[in-house]
Amino acid sequence: MGNIKIENLLINFKTLEKFKRFREYGNQELTMMEDLENKIIENNSKSPFYGIYIGDNLIARMSLYEVSKKYDFYFEPPQDYLTLWKLEVLPDYQGRGYGKALVDFAKSFGLPIKTNPRINSHGFWEKMDFVKPHYEMERDLGENPLLWLPEGVEEKDTKQ
């Protein structure tokens, strides 16, 4: 399992076609497809998606965005952080370490990470050392985020 190669996925019709195999295929991919069709985004533009291929098959993917520290309402000290979402491994490849490899890749940037897990996935995120922050109604807007805190970073105290 140590040889898992994670690639930055290109925004092109071939990659977007492969996304249709994932359950979480939705608005973001449709928007990228529309952008390509309208030629707003050049074919093979860099995307926020990272994935794992076996042969020509995209079997796992995630989206990773860097958020500016001016929008940091979660971490102390305030800093840039990553939002990780659309983490998904195709059913035939689950339980083989591919999801963990993607999360470890995200952690390798050394920035705090925020994610909004899908229902029934909290156990996975707990194994990845993500913690549930104290719920703040205005900040979390009905979401139930989980956070990964690298060394030297703490959850922001929202009671101030």
PEMOHU-V90999 format. One record per backbone hydrogen bond with DSSP energy under -1.0 kcal/mol. CO is the residue of the C=O (numbers start at 1). NH is the residue of the N-H. If there is no record, write none. Layout:
CO|NH ; CO|NH
This chain:
1|4 ; 7|51 ; 10|12 ; 11|44 ; 11|45 ; 12|16 ; 13|17 ; 14|18 ; 15|19 ; 18|21 ; 19|22 ; 22|25 ; 26|30 ; 27|31 ; 28|32 ; 29|33 ; 30|34 ; 31|35 ; 32|36 ; 33|37 ; 34|38 ; 35|40 ; 36|39 ; 42|45 ; 45|11 ; 48|64 ; 49|9 ; 50|62 ; 51|7 ; 52|59 ; 52|60 ; 54|57 ; 57|54 ; 59|90 ; 60|52 ; 61|88 ; 62|50 ; 63|85 ; 65|83 ; 67|81 ; 68|71 ; 69|72 ; 74|156 ; 76|154 ; 81|67 ; 82|114 ; 83|65 ; 85|63 ; 88|61 ; 90|93 ; 91|94 ; 97|101 ; 98|102 ; 99|103 ; 100|104 ; 101|105 ; 102|106 ; 103|107 ; 104|108 ; 106|109 ; 107|110 ; 112|82 ; 113|148 ; 114|84 ; 115|146 ; 118|121 ; 121|125 ; 122|126 ; 123|127 ; 124|128 ; 125|130 ; 126|129 ; 131|147 ; 136|140 ; 137|141 ; 140|143 ; 146|115 ; 147|131 ; 148|113 ; 150|153 ; 154|76
